Structure formats: structure tokens, C-alpha cells
Amino acid sequence: MTSNLPHVLPVSSRREFLMRAGSGFGALALTYLLHQDDTLARAAIPKAVVNPLAPKPPHHTPRAKSIIWLFMEGGPSHVDLFDPKPTLERLAGQPMPASFGRVVTAMGTASNTLMPSQRTWKQYGQSGIWVSDWYPQVAQHADELAIIRSCWADGLNHVGSVCQMNTGSILAGRPALGAWTTYGLGAANENLPTFVIMTDNAEVVGGPKNWSSGFLPATYQGTLFRNDSTPIFHLTPPESISEKQQRSKLDLLTALNRHYAADKPDDTELEARLNSYELAYRMQSAAPEAVELSKESEATRKLYGLDESLTAKFGANCLLARRLVERGVRFVQLYCGSGSGWDAHSDLEGNHSKWCNVSDQPIAGLLTDLKSRGLLNSTLVVWGGEFGRTPFNEKGTGRDHNPWGFTTWMAGGGIKGGQVIGATDEIGLRAVERRCHVHDLHATLLYLMGLEHTRLTYFHNGRFERPTINDGEIIRELV
């Protein structure tokens, strides 16, 4: 079969015809896969007009639209808050039995005696969940909490462990979960940052690497809000500069940067700077209203503890988090005790009494407020630290770092509340039932936001990277 038409390939036999036809089937399959991944569609768009923060479709119907992560930095003691251990009472003052195995802690090989909790415990709600008297107001929401008592991680120190809880790795350089979420879903409000971080006490251990975009384009990194009355600098331009002048300045900057970037297509930091200029311009009209807490009623401000000096700072952050998710911000991370405030190597009673008093009312107020506004179903609230604390004492009155078994809880966001998932051993040292690694937590958070962690990938250094590296299972009991 032959033809003189230029777009028809000549073939001399039936065998050659079948061979040529069969080769095309692979291209059909490749085209389908590329369309499934939007690769062809994105390739067809000139880079200069692609908005990296444009909304993107989720992999499946999401249960949550936003995440508020309450990060108790320093390591709250699970055996004194949400994981009661009667065996610690019975073995108080004794060396840890050999049956629990050898333990090497951040401060050395463990040789100290078992230390019982001094707290009073009660069951709350229809679910009968146990909570200590350090969190009496959070306990009133017991039926909304899913308490995961069997979390575990890989790091012993704060720098690596805070990094892993944020990025999945104890080593710096990977994107934070908020950056992955922004990369996967884009922005829901083009006038506000999509990924926001707030602190309350000091600089977070490890600093900006905990909200970095890592090897993702720099535009997906988190935005750190200041912890005072002006969360974002320079939102209001000087009175002498009109909106037209401001727009003209930005247009000139954009033109100059575009000219410079023309032969540097892989410079993601420059692209991020261009996007940040535009976001800053848009924020000048939207952000001042979003961060203006004085517009809230006195009852709401009191609900979060803004009328008390002890709770005012973290309470203001919690209230601001609600205002942000209300306006479409996808990922808000609030550090309580930033700078390892919960790190109670000595005087556990004094340390945790302080931080529980700081956080109990604001967290309870946040849950109450979200629920009353109909936002709790679409907002996933996460509570936890980078690890827990040991059942044996350090320096007689404190507890060491414990990454082998600790507690995280979630509420809202379509999860099933009023339940306890997993368990640590009899003294609270190691997770033994339904063990949940940090990667499992991350896979679950992404799933609730509509993203499959195995499908959320980015090509870097010759391989497709994903948020959970090579691990991670969704905690199905939550959903």
C-alpha cells in the first residue's frame, strides 16, 4: 500500500504496516498519561503567563479546606496530658524494667527512675476520653477530638525533630507540608498568603527551614507573621504615594526583573520575588482588614483569652488563624512556646503548668468559635509537638525527649472525633499499637485536603519527589 501524499508513510508489506501502526499505540498511552497529569496543558502555556498560585483541582473531594496546626514546640508530655499510665503510679521511683529495652535519649543512656504523673485525670464527653487537669477547657471538646496516642518519629534533638514534623525529614532541605499543600492546590485567596506561620515566644528552633519550599519553586514557601500588633510590615503605603504611582513602580520593577529573568528560566527565587511583589500590592488592600482583631466583638476576644496577659499573645494568634482560614488561607501554623518552650528537662510541673495555662483557653476558644461559625467541618485543627517526653525522670523533676511514642490529636476537617487511635506501652515509652509515623500524619493531612501523597510529586535531581519520601499510610480510622 503506497501513496504520494506527503503526510502518509509508504509501507511495502502488511508486516511493516502493523509494525508502524503498533508503534503509535504507545504514543496514545503517553498522551493520555500526560493529560491526566496536566503536563501537556502546562507545557502549552508560556512560562511568563503561568500563575504558580492559581487554584488547582484536588485529586479527590477534600474533607477540609484549611489546616490550623497548633505546634507545641519543645515536646509536650503525653503521659501528663492525654495518655494516662497507671503502671507509672505502681512503679514510681523504680528503675525502668529491662523488659522495656535499652533507651538512649538526647541526654545519654537512660538510667533514671520512673516518674509518675502528678496530674488528676478525668473522662470527658460521651466518648469518655481521658484528659488531665492541665487541659480542662480543651477537654470540654473531647467528643470532637481524635487522639492518636501512637505517634513516633526519628529524631532525638529539637532541630532535627521539628524539621521532620514540618518537612518529613530530620535533615534540612525538603519542602514543608504547607509548601506541598500550596504547590498541590494553589491559592484560594489571591490577596493573602496561602501558607502562614505565627510564633509567640522566640525564634523557632531551626528557623525558616521549617517553612521553606525546599526544592520546590520558592514561591511556595511560608510567610512568617510577626507576633505583635503589626503582623505584616509596610501594608500601608505612604500618604504621598498614590495607588497609580504604586502600580507604576511595580510595573517597572516587573519589567526590569522579567528582562533579567529572560535567560534564567530556572531561577525560582526571582520568580518568587516577582510573585511576592504582586501579592504585597494586593495585600495592601486585603490584609489590613484580615489582621485587624479590634473588629471582633468583646465576647469573641474574651473567648480567646485576649483580656488576660497570660493568654493574650497565643490567643491573638488563634483568633487571627480563624480570620485567615475564614478568608481562604489554606495552611496556618501556630507555634506555642516557640524556641522549645515545652522542653521540660527539669521542673516539669512549673514548665507545663505555664504552657498549658497559655494554650488551654485559646485552643478551646478556637474550637468553639470555628464550630459556632460553621467552619470546623472545613477546618482541620492539629495539636502536637515534635515528640513527647519520657516516663522516667531527668534531673529528678523533668522528663527527657521521647520520639518513640507520643500523642497528636486532630479535630474538625471531616475527621471522626471522640476516639482514641493506637497506644503506647504500659509506661508510655514506645508506640506499640497502630503505630503512626510522621509520614503517616502527613499523608493523612494531605488526604483530608484532597491530595494523594503518592501522586503529589515534583521532579528533582533525576527523580520524582513526594511529601512522604518513600513511606506514609493514611490513618483510615480518622475518616
Secondary structure, 3 states (H helix, E strand, C coil): CCCCCCCCCCCCCHHHHHHHHHHHHHHHHHHHHHHHCCHHHHHCCCHHHCCCCCCCCCCCCCCCCEEEEEEECCCCCHHHCCCCCHHHHHCCCCECCHHHCCCEECCEECCCEECCCCCCEEEECCCCEEEECCCCCHHHHHHHEEEEEEEECCCCCHHHHHHHHHHCCCCCCCCCHHHHHHHHHCCCCCCCCCEEEECCCCCCCCHHHHHCCCCCCHHHCCEEECCCCCCCCCCCCCCCCCHHHHHHHHHHHHHHHHHHHCCCCCCHHHHHHHHHHHHHHHHHHHHHHHCCHHHCCHHHHHHCCCCCHHHHHHHHHHHHHHHHHHCCCCEEEEEECCCCCCCCCCCHHHHHHHHHHHHHHHHHHHHHHHHHCCCHHHEEEEEECCCEEEEEEECCCEEEEECCCEEEEEEECCCCCCEEECEECCCCCCEEECCEEHHHHHHHHHHHCCCCCCCCCEEECCEEECCCCCCCCCCHHHC
